Amino acid sequence: MFGGSSQSAPPDGGAPAAPAPTAPTTAAPPAAATEAATTGGAAPSDRDQNLLGTGPGGPEHLSDYQAPDNPLQIGGQLYLRTQSSGQQGRDAWTFSSPNLLDVYLDARPNPRVRAYVLGRMSFDPTAAPDTTSTSALAGGDSGGGAFSGGSATGFTTFTTSRGPSSILDQMWIRFDILNHLFVTAGKQHVHWGTGRFWQPTDYLHPVKRNPLDVFDARPGTTMLKVDVPWEERGWNFYGFGVFEDPNDATPTLNEIAGGARAEIVVLGAEIGLDALVKKGQKPRYGIDFSTGIWELDVHADVGIRSGEDFCNVVPAGTTATAGGGSCPAQGTVSMDPTIMTQAAMYDVAPLSGIKVQAVGGVDWSHKYNDNDMFTLGAEYFYNQPGYSNTSVYPGLLLNSNYTPILNFFYTGRQYAALFASFPAPYSWNLTTFTLSTLSNLTDQSFISRLDYSYTLLTHITLEAFVGVHYGHAGGEFRLGFNIPGIGERDPSLIDLGLALRLKI
């Protein structure tokens, strides 16, 4: 990988390759002996010729594979982003520039071994220089939602500080054992589920993805993954050992989480079955389904979890309905006496019983020209542990032990989404348009967002979006309320974003 010996190591997990057969050593013919005597050295044997490159065929390696001329590739992306939001009743617009830089090393010394490392750095020149860096992805998995600043449609990043702040996104090695078991060890991304906007069974990430994000800024999770394919059936079975806990250390073996997934095909339908278990935590289960019906692509995910996984804000004095688990001690976002008084009006407690999160959707693609196609889709999400009313929303902002904003897209009880995608329409071969509308059906708030991308000079992409908030002024997507003694939060109206992305 880093310029070592040209003789490759044996493939991981396999037996060492046998040395190349050599011909029996015999005395050199007289002519060769005469030449050796003249040059002052011994005549090269067949083995020397094979291994040292003195023969006509060049060196013969002792491994099944040899490293390519360039086994290490270096690349990444530079993502310059700006965004602004306007709120009802305010003349001033917010402004931020959460820029990202990704750099990766991709080593492939032979076809059966690969190593990959990706580091990410964030820098926002508009943030205050003394802002305390806070990881937006370290809030645990208490029903967590995506972090996106003060608006559900902003660019997601992993820190609110000016920076530069860095994070390790991926660092893994992949190899096979006897071409039957495929192993990936290290920090990696593993996605469970089929939902486009909501992924309730994505248990191997500490928070859910913001469904309107063009780019997923969440880091991977450190784990050991073993894939056992059943080629005759087209089925796959996976086992996971998850070393990384977003909330705590894992200093002993019995604190490592274990997971399993089966992907099977039945009558043309793809079915996934998931399970994740960990000491001190109730098991989590999931099932996902996808198939084609006529011209429609249909998918569904169901996550089944204990209510103790969800620490919800409730009015003070109602914790008697909580389950048997516990939540971290309650705190506030400030030591200000007024804020502390308001925060005392709420408790944080785990739910009880079994909670279900289910998503179902359908996509339809239509070819309207020789090389042009559009896609229409719809999705519905039922989030049983979500809130059924908006009265506790202020309490979510006053508690510092959880992301100090609403968990956008995972706060309400019921959601729905519609989208239309037009990649490269007609002669606009470098342009893509996507229109999405998402609704929290429970509190009757909505977002409609238009995304636009255009490829410049092959490697540069110009991205832009405009998002409009409407519906109930106190709802999740048009968040506005008055906290006595603290002040008002004006409802969101519009979000704008502009970005340049260079990938190599």
WOGINOR-V734006 format. One record per helix or strand of 2 or more residues. SS is the DSSP state (A for helix, B for strand). FROM is the first residue (numbers start at 1). LEN is the number of residues. If there is no record, write none. Layout:
# WOGINOR-V734006
SS;FROM;LEN + SS;FROM;LEN
This chain:
# WOGINOR-V734006
A;30;10 + A;46;7 + B;72;16 + B;94;3 + B;99;12 + B;113;11 + B;163;15 + B;181;8 + B;221;10 + B;235;8 + A;253;3 + B;257;10 + B;269;10 + B;281;13 + B;296;11 + A;307;3 + B;311;5 + A;319;3 + A;337;7 + B;346;5 + B;354;16 + B;372;12 + A;393;5 + B;414;10 + B;431;10 + B;445;12 + B;460;12 + A;476;3 + B;481;3 + B;487;3 + B;492;12
